[in-house]
Amino acid sequence: MALKPIDLQVMMPRVSEASRVQNNQQQRNHAIQQSTVQSMDKQVDNNLKQVRSREEAHQIAIRERQERERRQSKQDGKDAESGEEREKGKKQDHKATPGRTIDIRL
């Protein structure tokens, strides 16, 4: 295909315009990808914070339960109940409530 000088005069401005459009599209795609990565990072951080706060709440619940058990053991100690009977009662209570422990794997 033979090109005439007139054809080149028309084609040259269009080539630079086409390259500008292509460059803008590539930059837009790159910006979209970066914003997606940033939003995913924020979501991961929020999820980690939620897990940490749940663990902290769980630790507080454990502390409260331990304090209650200590109070009960003091009251039970005042009664004439022996240590063996208390251990048997705890084992029976543990067996009586299925699903008491939760096994979570990450």
Residue pairs with C-beta under 8 A, 6 or more apart in sequence:
3 11
73 86
76 86
94 100
